[in-house]
Amino acid sequence: MKLKKLLLSFGALSFMLTACGEAEENKDNEPSINDGSNTNNEGTNSTTPNTDAGNTSNSNKRNKPADLSKTSTLYIVGDSTVDEFLTESGTPKDTTYFYERCGWGGHIKDYTENITIKNYGASGRSSKDYLTTAYYSDISSNIKSGDYLMIGFGHNDEKSDDATRFTDASKPITDNTSFKYSLYENYIKLAESKGATPILCTPIVRLSPTGDYTGSSAHITSTGNYSQAIIELGQEKNVKVIDLTTYTKNLYTEIGYDNAVYYHAITAGSSQTEPNLSTVDKTHINNFGAMTFDYYIATELYKDSSCYLGNYVKDEITAPTKEKDLKVNSLYKYSPYSAPNLATYSPADQFKTTTAGWYGTAFGDAGGDPASASNGYIAKETSTGVFQVGQSKSAATYYKGKISNTAEGIAFCFKQISINDDFEFSVKAKVLKVNGDDKQDGFGIMLRDACWLPAQDASLLSNYVAAGIFRNKATDIVANFSRTNLTEITKSNNTLSAYPAVNDELEFKITRTGQSVICETKIGTKTYTTNYLDFDFVAKDSEYFYLGMFGARGTVVEFSQVTYTKTGESQGA
């Protein structure tokens, strides 16, 4: 099926419930879509119908007003399926992804003109906890008459296991815990009170390997149908709705799973140039997917004569194609990885444990073979439930290992757990030894994407979050930190005036609930808390987390009261 026909076949899915902004008298036309359709059946792996760069007629151009305002702003709010995942400098945040994530708000700018686009999608947020973001404050202060607010929530509102984000789609708008209430009170009313125009978008489906879009993949849960709630809200409040749920469902059903995967982010490659399709992210789309869905949105806006926003859509837009627009992340660096074979692991004395499921190791930029006792690495269980972890200087050695932006060498006592597990993990820690040169050391607990058995290799890095202490230098010490790329550690804002001393006691805790991972470091009566939302833990290992206690570079810590409790199954992204 030609892409133009496929898109237009869903025209009824965009509910024209309101004037969608300033009234005008245009005919119900569509943009001159440059889909270059032909009947050549070569290239059957394409995720879109075969196209070339052929031109189409301009006879259906929209009759736009001569005084079209150039001062309007389109604000886009939503969750990670809307977020562009770009840094302030415009580079991808997903440095470890083969096809990086890009939400559907990321390419509307490619199909519009004479309007400012501010994509304020925020990863991990629901319509409820988005209210705490700086984005929401900015919109509340600056949205004005003639602007537009495009609203794209649902994925995280349905997380009934997370009270900070959950809203109930089964309840009416009059119930302040409902999805409808949240959307109306916090977004629609905000826009309308400022003279701006709200537009609702239903969430894109989650990719289903079986093609089953009757349940959670289509946002139908035990707490309601989230897509239908948006449609009903649009009808109740005379707000335009663009139904991305039905569009993506029908598109994926039409082209099949093997083609639909190419619209989605893929976390790893089987080489530098070929994706590992088994690592497809079934929730988040890639740049090609974002371009395709934004092309559909632009088409729907343009052909709706009652929607003034359609005047800002370019008269000629070109359909994206897999061949032209699906590109490998420019920052991706392939490195092979296999999960550690724990069934055959025979650790040296300094890595031995007695409690089932726990293992000791050291790896990375270790300054020598970490398996050699002379290099001072320790990750062992000294008595039942008591662990010593770190690196100890001796007369024959020096401080080894490190925690730095570009390399790490650590001791790690860990357990391997499923990425589907929600849990609480807590420990008490007593400092036994500290580093004398005051730099690149640390200790605590961490949740990692990947882990290795004892190995010296400076390239052994993976994403992680840590409830712990990191000292870059004597005047640069923080509680809680993380890694999401090969060149930088992300430090929290929890700065400390001094590194813990010998005999100091601390407490650490990591709580995982779905996409939310909370790290807590307690020093005396002060608790430092960092919440990581929608963190990438599957860049290397798509099946397991590695959770445990770490120490590096001359620091040795005794961990006791080690408590791990599985609290349930994650509801996913």
C-alpha positions in Angstrom: 0.0 0.0 0.0 1.3 3.4 -0.8 2.2 5.5 2.2 0.0 8.4 1.1 -3.0 6.0 0.8 -2.1 4.4 4.1 -2.0 7.7 5.9 -5.2 9.0 4.3 -7.0 5.8 5.1 -6.7 6.8 8.8 -8.1 10.3 8.2 -11.2 9.5 10.2 -8.9 8.8 13.2 -8.1 12.5 13.7 -11.2 13.7 15.4 -12.1 17.2 14.2 -13.9 18.2 17.4 -13.1 21.9 17.5 -11.9 24.7 15.4 -8.4 23.9 16.6 -7.4 27.5 16.8 -8.4 30.6 14.9 -11.3 30.0 12.5 -10.8 30.2 8.7 -12.7 29.2 5.6 -10.3 26.8 3.8 -11.5 23.8 1.9 -10.7 20.4 3.3 -7.5 19.8 1.4 -4.3 18.0 2.2 -0.7 19.0 1.6 1.0 18.0 -1.7 2.6 14.9 -0.3 5.8 14.0 -2.2 5.6 10.3 -1.7 7.0 9.4 -5.1 5.0 6.3 -5.3 5.8 3.6 -7.8 5.0 -0.1 -8.3 8.5 -1.5 -8.2 8.5 -4.3 -5.7 12.3 -4.4 -5.0 13.5 -3.8 -1.5 10.9 -5.9 0.4 12.6 -5.2 3.7 11.4 -1.6 3.6 9.2 -0.6 6.5 7.3 1.8 4.3 6.0 1.3 0.8 8.5 1.6 -2.0 9.1 5.3 -2.9 11.4 7.5 -4.9 11.8 11.2 -5.1 9.1 11.8 -7.7 6.9 14.9 -7.6 3.2 15.1 -7.1 0.6 17.7 -8.1 0.2 21.0 -6.1 -3.5 21.2 -7.0 -4.6 20.4 -3.5 -2.6 23.1 -1.7 -4.3 24.7 1.3 -5.5 28.3 0.8 -3.6 29.9 3.7 -4.4 33.3 5.1 -2.1 36.2 4.0 -1.6 37.4 7.5 -0.4 34.1 9.0 1.2 34.9 12.3 4.9 34.2 12.6 4.9 34.6 16.4 3.0 31.5 17.5 4.6 28.7 19.4 3.7 25.0 19.4 4.5 23.5 22.8 4.6 19.7 22.8 4.4 17.9 26.2 4.5 14.2 26.9 6.6 11.3 28.0 9.6 9.5 26.5 7.7 8.6 23.4 7.6 12.4 22.7 11.0 13.3 24.1 13.7 14.0 21.4 16.5 12.6 23.7 18.9 15.3 22.7 21.4 17.2 24.8 21.4 21.0 24.9 24.1 20.9 22.2 21.9 18.8 19.9 23.8 15.5 20.2 22.0 12.2 21.0 21.7 11.4 24.7 21.6 7.7 23.8 25.3 7.3 23.0 25.1 3.5 23.5 22.1 2.8 21.3 22.5 1.4 17.8 19.3 3.3 16.6 18.8 5.9 19.3 15.5 6.9 20.7 13.6 9.9 19.3 10.0 10.6 20.3 7.4 11.6 17.8 7.7 15.3 18.8 11.2 15.4 17.4 10.5 16.0 13.7 7.3 18.0 13.6 9.7 21.0 12.9 10.7 19.3 9.6 7.1 19.6 8.3 6.2 23.1 9.5 7.3 26.7 8.9 6.7 30.1 10.4 6.1 28.7 13.9 8.3 28.0 16.8 8.4 24.4 18.0 9.3 23.7 21.6 9.3 19.9 22.2 9.1 19.6 26.0 8.7 15.8 26.1 10.3 14.4 29.3 11.4 10.8 29.6 9.7 8.8 32.3 7.0 11.3 33.1 3.2 11.0 33.3 0.6 13.8 33.1 0.8 13.8 36.9 4.4 14.1 37.8 5.2 16.2 34.7 3.7 19.1 36.8 7.0 19.1 38.8 9.2 19.8 35.8 10.8 23.1 34.7 9.1 22.5 31.4 5.6 22.8 32.9 6.6 25.9 34.8 7.9 27.5 31.6 4.7 26.7 29.7 2.6 28.0 32.5 4.5 31.3 32.5 4.9 31.8 28.8 2.1 30.2 26.7 0.0 32.9 25.2 -2.9 33.6 22.9 -2.4 32.1 19.5 -0.1 29.4 20.7 -0.8 25.6 20.7 -0.3 22.9 23.3 0.0 19.4 21.9 -0.4 16.8 24.7 0.9 13.2 24.5 0.7 11.2 27.7 -0.5 7.7 28.6 2.4 5.3 28.8 3.4 6.2 32.3 0.0 7.3 33.6 -1.0 3.6 33.4 1.8 2.5 35.9 -0.4 1.5 38.7 2.7 0.3 40.7 4.0 3.9 41.0 1.8 6.3 42.9 3.8 9.3 41.9 2.8 8.8 38.2 -0.4 6.7 38.1 -3.7 8.2 37.0 -6.8 6.0 36.5 -8.3 5.9 33.0 -11.4 4.0 34.3 -12.6 6.9 36.4 -14.6 10.0 35.2 -13.3 13.5 34.8 -14.9 14.5 38.1 -12.5 12.2 40.0 -9.3 14.0 40.8 -7.3 10.7 40.5 -8.5 10.1 37.0 -6.5 10.4 33.7 -9.1 12.6 32.3 -9.1 14.9 35.3 -5.3 15.2 35.1 -5.3 16.1 31.3 -8.1 18.5 31.6 -7.3 20.4 34.7 -3.5 20.7 34.2 -3.2 21.0 30.4 -6.4 21.8 28.5 -7.6 24.4 31.0 -4.1 25.9 31.2 -4.0 26.4 27.4 -7.5 27.7 27.1 -7.1 30.1 30.0 -4.2 31.7 28.1 -6.0 31.9 24.8 -4.0 29.0 23.4 -5.3 25.9 21.6 -4.9 22.4 23.1 -4.6 19.3 21.0 -4.7 15.8 22.4 -2.7 12.9 21.0 -3.3 9.3 22.0 -0.2 7.2 22.8 1.6 5.2 20.1 1.2 1.4 20.6 4.0 -0.7 22.1 5.4 -3.0 19.5 3.9 -6.5 19.8 5.9 -9.5 18.4 2.6 -11.4 18.1 0.6 -8.6 16.5 -1.7 -8.5 19.5 -2.9 -5.0 20.1 -5.9 -5.8 22.2 -4.3 -5.3 25.6 -1.4 -3.4 27.3 0.3 -2.9 23.9 -2.6 -0.7 23.0 -2.8 0.9 26.5 -5.8 -1.2 27.6 -5.1 -2.2 31.3 -7.0 -3.2 34.4 -7.4 0.5 35.2 -8.9 1.5 31.9 -8.4 2.1 28.2 -6.0 5.1 28.1 -6.4 5.9 24.4 -10.2 5.7 24.6 -10.2 8.0 27.7 -8.3 10.7 25.6 -10.8 10.3 22.7 -13.7 10.7 25.1 -12.1 13.7 26.8 -11.7 15.3 23.4 -15.4 14.7 22.6 -16.5 15.9 26.1 -14.5 19.2 26.0 -14.5 19.9 22.2 -10.7 19.4 21.8 -9.1 18.0 18.7 -7.7 14.5 19.1 -5.1 12.9 16.8 -5.4 9.1 17.4 -1.8 7.8 17.2 -2.8 4.6 18.9 -5.1 3.4 16.1 -2.7 4.8 13.5 0.3 2.9 14.8 -1.7 -0.2 15.5 -3.0 -0.4 11.9 0.3 0.5 10.4 2.1 -2.2 12.4 -0.6 -4.7 11.5 -0.3 -3.8 7.9 3.4 -4.1 7.5 4.1 -6.9 10.1 6.5 -7.1 13.0 9.6 -7.8 11.0 9.2 -4.5 9.3 7.8 -2.5 12.2 10.9 -3.2 14.3 12.7 -0.7 12.1 10.6 2.2 13.4 11.9 1.5 16.9 15.0 2.1 18.9 17.5 -0.8 19.0 19.9 -0.9 21.8 22.7 -3.0 20.3 24.3 -4.0 17.1 25.4 -7.4 15.9 28.3 -5.4 14.4 29.1 -1.7 13.8 26.7 -1.6 10.9 24.0 -4.2 11.5 21.4 -4.0 14.2 20.8 -6.8 16.7 17.1 -7.1 16.3 16.7 -9.1 19.5 17.4 -5.9 21.4 14.6 -3.8 19.9 13.0 -1.4 22.3 9.3 -2.1 22.0 8.2 1.2 23.5 10.5 3.8 22.1 10.8 4.8 18.5 13.9 5.9 16.6 14.4 8.9 14.3 12.9 7.2 11.3 9.8 6.3 13.4 9.5 9.8 14.7 9.7 11.2 11.2 7.1 8.8 10.0 4.6 9.6 12.8 5.2 13.3 12.6 4.6 13.2 8.9 1.2 11.6 9.7 0.5 14.3 12.3 1.4 17.1 9.9 -0.9 15.5 7.3 -3.8 15.3 9.7 -3.3 18.9 10.7 -3.0 20.2 7.2 -6.1 18.6 5.8 -8.4 19.6 8.7 -9.9 22.8 7.5 -11.1 23.7 11.0 -7.6 23.5 12.4 -5.7 26.8 12.1 -2.5 25.0 13.1 -2.6 23.3 9.8 -1.7 26.6 8.1 1.8 26.2 9.5 2.4 22.8 7.8 4.4 23.1 4.6 2.5 22.8 1.3 4.8 20.1 0.1 6.2 17.4 2.5 8.1 14.2 1.7 7.3 10.9 3.2 10.3 9.4 5.0 11.7 6.0 3.9 13.7 3.4 5.6 16.4 3.5 2.8 16.9 7.3 3.2 16.1 8.1 6.8 17.0 5.0 8.9 20.5 5.7 10.1 22.8 4.2 12.7 23.5 6.4 15.7 26.7 8.4 14.9 27.9 7.9 18.4 27.4 4.1 18.6 30.5 2.0 19.1 30.1 -1.7 18.8 31.7 -3.9 21.5 30.7 -7.6 21.9 29.3 -8.6 25.2 28.3 -11.9 26.8 26.8 -12.2 30.2 29.2 -13.8 32.7 28.9 -17.6 33.0 28.2 -17.8 36.7 27.5 -21.6 36.6 31.2 -22.3 35.9 32.8 -19.5 37.8 35.5 -20.7 40.2 36.6 -17.5 42.0 40.0 -16.9 43.7 40.0 -16.6 47.5 39.6 -12.8 47.5 36.3 -13.2 45.5 34.7 -16.1 47.3 31.2 -15.9 48.7 29.1 -18.4 50.6 25.5 -17.0 50.2 23.8 -18.5 47.2 23.4 -16.0 44.3 26.2 -13.7 45.3 29.5 -13.5 43.5 32.7 -11.5 43.8 34.7 -9.9 41.0 36.9 -7.0 39.9 37.2 -5.7 36.4 38.1 -2.8 34.1 41.0 -0.4 34.2 42.5 -2.2 37.1 46.2 -1.3 36.9 47.1 -5.0 36.7 45.4 -8.4 36.8 42.5 -8.0 39.2 42.5 -11.8 39.8 46.0 -11.6 41.3 45.9 -11.3 45.1 49.0 -9.0 44.9 46.9 -6.3 43.3 44.7 -5.9 46.3 41.2 -6.3 45.0 38.7 -7.7 47.5 35.0 -8.7 46.9 34.4 -11.6 49.3 32.0 -12.7 52.0 34.0 -12.8 55.3 31.1 -14.3 57.3 27.5 -15.1 56.4 26.0 -11.9 55.1 29.1 -9.7 55.7 31.1 -8.6 52.7 34.4 -6.8 52.2 34.7 -4.9 48.9 37.3 -2.6 47.5 41.1 -2.4 46.7 43.7 -2.4 49.5 47.2 -0.9 49.2 50.1 -3.0 50.5 53.8 -2.5 50.6 54.2 -4.2 47.2 51.5 -2.3 45.5 50.0 1.1 45.0 46.4 2.4 44.7 44.9 0.5 41.8 41.7 0.9 39.9 39.7 4.1 39.6 36.4 5.7 38.9 36.8 8.4 36.2 34.9 9.8 33.3 36.6 7.6 30.7 37.7 4.5 32.6 36.9 2.4 35.7 38.4 -0.4 37.6 36.3 -1.6 40.6 35.8 -4.5 42.9 32.1 -5.6 42.9 30.2 -8.1 44.9 26.9 -8.7 43.1 23.9 -10.7 42.2 22.4 -11.2 38.8 18.6 -10.4 38.6 16.0 -10.2 35.8 15.4 -6.8 34.2 11.7 -7.5 34.9 12.2 -7.4 38.7 11.1 -4.6 41.0 13.0 -4.6 44.2 14.4 -2.9 47.3 18.1 -3.4 48.1 19.7 -1.9 51.2 23.0 -2.2 53.1 24.9 -0.8 56.0 28.5 0.2 55.3 31.6 0.7 57.5 34.8 2.2 56.1 37.8 0.1 56.8 40.5 1.8 54.6 40.6 4.9 52.5 42.7 6.2 49.6 45.6 8.4 50.6 45.8 10.4 47.4 42.3 11.7 47.5 41.1 11.1 44.0 39.1 8.8 41.7 37.9 6.5 44.5 34.5 5.6 45.8 32.2 3.0 47.3 28.5 2.1 47.8 26.0 0.0 45.9 25.1 0.1 42.3 22.7 -1.3 39.7 24.5 -2.0 36.4 23.6 -3.0 32.9 26.7 -5.2 32.5 29.2 -7.1 34.6 32.4 -9.1 34.0 34.3 -11.8 35.8 37.8 -10.7 36.8 39.4 -9.0 33.9 41.8 -6.2 33.1 40.4 -4.2 30.2 40.0 -0.4 30.3 37.1 -0.7 27.8 34.9 -2.6 30.2 32.3 0.1 30.9 28.5 -0.1 31.2 25.6 2.1 32.2 24.8 2.2 35.9 23.3 4.2 38.8 25.0 4.2 42.2 23.9 5.0 45.7 27.3 5.8 46.9 30.3 8.1 47.2 32.4 9.3 44.4 35.5 11.5 44.9 36.9 12.9 41.7 39.4 14.9 43.7 39.7 16.3 47.2 37.4 19.2 46.5 34.9 17.3 44.3 32.9 14.7 46.2 29.3 13.7 45.7 26.7 11.3 47.0 25.0 9.3 44.1 26.2 9.2 40.5 25.6 7.4 37.3 27.0 6.5 33.9 25.2 6.6 30.5 28.2 6.8 28.1 31.8 6.0 27.6 33.2 9.5 28.3 31.4 11.0 31.3 30.1 10.2 34.8 27.0 12.1 35.7 27.3 13.4 39.2 24.3 14.3 41.3 23.9 17.7 42.9 24.6 16.2 46.4 28.0 17.7 47.0 29.9 16.7 50.2 32.6 18.6 52.0 34.7 15.6 52.9 35.2 11.9 52.0 34.1 9.5 54.7 36.9 8.5 57.1 38.0 5.1 58.5 35.3 3.7 60.9 32.6 6.0 59.5 29.3 4.2 59.0 26.8 4.9 56.2 23.6 3.4 54.7 22.7 2.8 51.1 19.5 1.9 49.4 18.3 1.4 45.8 14.6 0.9 45.1 13.4 0.0 41.6 9.8 0.4 40.6 9.3 0.1 36.9 11.1 2.9 35.1 11.9 4.7 38.4 15.1 3.8 40.3 15.7 5.7 43.5 19.2 5.9 45.0 19.6 6.9 48.7 22.8 7.6 50.6 22.5 8.2 54.3 25.4 9.8 56.2 24.6 10.5 59.8 21.1 12.0 59.9 21.3 13.3 56.4 19.8 11.3 53.4 20.7 12.2 49.9 18.2 11.0 47.3 18.4 10.8 43.5 15.6 9.5 41.3 16.5 8.1 37.9 13.6 7.9 35.5 13.6 5.8 32.3 17.3 5.0 32.7 19.0 2.8 30.0 20.0 -0.5 31.6 19.9 -2.6 28.4 22.6 -1.2 26.2 24.7 -4.3 26.6 22.6 -6.9 28.5 19.0 -7.0 27.6 18.1 -9.8 30.1 19.8 -9.0 33.4 20.6 -6.3 35.9 23.8 -6.6 38.1 23.1 -5.4 41.6 25.7 -5.1 44.4 28.4 -3.4 46.4 31.4 -1.7 45.0 34.7 -0.2 46.1 37.6 1.3 44.2 41.2 2.6 44.5 42.4 2.1 48.0 39.0 2.2 49.6 37.8 -1.0 51.4 34.4 -1.2 53.0 32.6 -3.7 55.1 28.9 -4.2 54.0 26.4 -5.8 56.4 22.7 -6.1 56.9 22.5 -6.8 53.1 18.8 -7.0 52.3 17.4 -7.7 48.9 13.6 -8.0 48.5 11.8 -8.6 45.2 8.7 -6.4 45.4 7.0 -7.4 42.1 7.2 -7.4 38.3 8.0 -4.2 36.5 5.2 -2.9 34.2 7.8 -1.9 31.7 8.2 1.4 29.9 
